[in-house]
């Protein structure tokens, strides 16, 4: 009798364990399938973003209005916020970021001259001050970008980074992606989240005043940094009519007196963009980041791809 009860108990345990394992396996497989669907939805967002950039270029090419010149602004089709789109039982979200709205971090060190661009360092310093990040970061960035192993005062070279866990060496070259910034001395997650909104590693070294945030515009010169009213005038002017050329920017009230100093830093035509596609399916969410370049003929080339 006891043996029979023990046998039944063991069989019951085995059945429950098998049922539980089967249910967990089924749920795991279903989750993986949902994540895969979410990933493909996110990828479709990237494709849609590239199509929007091409569409904008085609519209500019077909615009034969007198005096019209191609430009990029927050009124363009690629820049207008889009609500999530239902696709195949899931949702697709899309964001396109103009990299020319940011300051180029790689411009701090000029590879052609082999020297630090002191004027541009001052631009970066004004930006850091306006967004609440210490300017002590500047020598750290210089050491990360320059090819030598000579530590700047307050900077960091291999001797510092090789003592970390895990150890690694500084880039000693231009940053290929903004993710490099997170590896620099003194850049924690919170600081990186702030800096990545204003700094770029794209090959474009000029700023588009049609899309740049006020903090970036103010950093372009000491005069703008000390004249918040003029920065507001710039924002109001571009909302009324985007700048077709850099000369249009110079015509904003209050800018003309120091326009010649700022204009070499500006462009009104953007070429590099980051497309962020997000897919959501049955609670599973995936995100894809793509860096792209829009060529002069309007075609869009994929440069890098990161799935999250």
N, C-alpha and C positions, 0 to 999 in steps of 0.2 A: 504493500500500500504506500509506504513511504517512498519507495523507489519510483512508483508510478507518479506520485505527486511531484517528486523532484524532476522527473523527466518532463512532465507537463510544464513545470515552471521554467525549465531551461529552454524548452521549445517556444514558450511565450516570449521570453527575453530575446531569443534569436529572431522571431518574427517581428517584434517591435523594433529591434535594431535594424533589420533589413528594410522595414517600411520607412523608418526615419532616414536611413542612408539614401534610399531611393528618392524620397521627397526632397532631401537636400541636394542630391545630384540633379534632379529635374529643375529645382529652383536656380541652381548655379548655372545650368545650361541655358535656362531662360534669361537670366541676368546677362550672360555673355552675349546672347543673341540680341538683347535690347541695347547693350553697349555698342555692339557692332552696327546696329541700325542708326543709333545716335551718331556714331562716328561718320557714317556715310552721309547723314543729313548735314553734319558740320562741313564735310568736304564739298557738298553741293553748295553751301553758302560761299565757300571760297570761289567756286566757279561762277556763281552769280555776281560776286564782287568784281571779278576780273571783267565780266561782261559789262557791268555798269561803267567801269573805267573806260572801256573801249567805246561804249555808246556815247559817253561824254566827249571823247576825242572826235568821234564821227560828227556829232552835232556841231562842234567848233569848226570842223573842216567845211561843213555845209553852210555855215553862217556867212553870207556874203554882204551883210549890212555894212554901209560905209563906215570906215574907221574902226571896224571890229577887229580885235586881236585876241587870239586864244588866251585864256587865263583860267586859273583854278580858284574857286572860292567856296564858301560854306553854303552858297545857293545852288551849287552844282548837284546833279542827280546822284552822284556817288556820296555826297556829304549829307544829304537829307536823311534824318533818322528813319529807319524802317521798323514797323512793328513785326513781331514774330509771325512767320508765315506757316500755316499748317500744310504739311506735305506727308503723304503716305501714312497717316496715323500718328505722326510726330510733329515737332515744331522746329523751324529753322530760324536762327537769328543771325544778323549780319551787321558788322561795323567796319567802316573803312577809315583809316587814320592817315592823314597826309603827313609824311615824315618831314616835309619842309616847314611844318608849323613849329618845329623844335630847333634847338641849337645843336650843331654837330660837335660831338665830344672829341672826335678824332682830329678836328681842326686845331686843337690845342698845340699839337706838335706838327710842324711842317717838315715832311719827309724830304722835300726838294732842297730846302735850305739846311736841314739838319739842326734846326733851332726851334725853340718854343716861340709860338706866336704871342708875344706879350700883349698886343692889343686885344686879341681874342680872349686871352686869359682874363682880361678885365671885364669883358662881356659876360663870361661864365661866372666871374665873381659877383657881378651885380645880380645875376639870376639867382645864385645861391642865397644871397642876402635877402632877396625878395620872397623866396619860398621857405625861408627859415632853416636852411641847411648851412652848417659852418663852412667857411671858406678854407678851413684847415684841410679840406679834401683836395684842394687844387694841387699841392705838391705831390700828393698820392697819385692823382691822375697823370701828372707829368711823368712820374717814374714808371707808371704802368705802360705809358705810350712810347717813351723814348727808348732807343735801342741799347743804351749803355747800362752799366750796373752801378753807376755812381748815385748814391742816395742823396736826394735833395733834402734840405732842412725841413723836417716835418713829414718827409715822404717815406717811401718803403720800397725796398728792392728785394732780391732773392733771400738775403739774410733773414728778413722778417717772415716772408711767406713760407720758407722751408721749415720754420719752427712750428707752424700750425699743424693741427691734426684734422684731416690729413694734410700733408705738406704739398705744396705746388709752387711753381715758379711764376713770376709776373709775365704778362704777355710780351712786353718790350716791343710792341708793334701796334698798329691800329686795331681797335676792337672790332671783331667781325659782327658781333651782335651785342645788343644792350645787356644781355645776360652777363657779359664780362664784368660789367660795373659792380655786380653783386659780390664778385671775388675781391674787390679792392679793399684795402685796409679802411676800417671805419664805416663801411656801408652795410648796415643791417637791413632786415626785411622792410622795416617802416621807411627808412631813408631811401631804399631802392624804389619802393612804390611811388614815392614823391618824385624822385629824379627821373624815372622812366617816362613821366608825363611831359617832361620838358627837354630831355636830351635824346639825341638820336645817333646811331652809328652808320646811317645810310651814306652813300657816296656824295649825296647832295649836301653842299656846305652853305647854301644860301637859304634865307628865311622868306617864306611867303607871308606878306603882311595881310593877305586876305583870310588866312586861316590861323595865324599865330595867336596864342592866348596873350592877354595883357602883360603877363609877367615876362614873356619873351620879348615882346615889343619894347617894354621899358628897359630891358637889359641892353638893348642895341647901342645906347649912348648915354653918357652921364646926364645930358640935357633931358632926354626922355625919362630917365630914372627919377629925376627931380621935378618932373612936370606931369603928374598923374592926370591933370586936366587935358593935356595934349593927347595922352594915350586914349582917353575917353573920346576925344574928337576923332581919332583914327578909327576906333571901333564903330562909332556912329556913322562915319563917312562910308566905310565898307559895307555896312548894313544897308545904306541907302543906294549905293552903287559901288560894286566891287572895283578894285583898281585893275584896269586893263594893263597898265604899264607901271614901271617903277616911278616914272615921272608923275603919274597921277597921284601917287603916294606923297610926293614932294609938295603937291598943291594943297594938302590938308592944312587948315589954319594952325599956325604955330610950329609946323614942321620945317618950313622953307629955310629958316635961319640956320639950321644945321643939317639940312637934307643931304648935302654933298658928302658928309661924313658917313651917313647911314646907307645911302643908295648902293654902294659896292657890296653890301651885305644882303641885298634883297633880290628876289625874283617873284614874278607873279604866275609862273608856270611850273607846276609841280610834276616830278617824274617818278618819285619813289613813294610807295604806300605800304602800309601794313593792313592786311585784311584779316579780320577775326570772324570766323564762322563757328556758330554753336548749334549743336543738335541735341534735341531732347526727345526721348522716346520711352514711354511708360516709366518715367522717373529716372531713367539712365540719362546722363548728360556728358557730352564730350565737346571739347573745344579744339579748334585748329587755328594756328597762327601762320600766316603766309606773308613773306616779304616779296613785293613785286616791283618791277620797273616798267613804266609806260614809255615806249619808244616814241620817237618823233613822228612815225607813221601811224601812231594810235594803237599799235599792237601792244599786248601786255605780256611780259616775260616773268615767269616764276623764278625767284632767286633763292629762297629758302623756305622751309616747311617745318613746323613743329606741332605735334599732337599732344594734347593735354587731357 
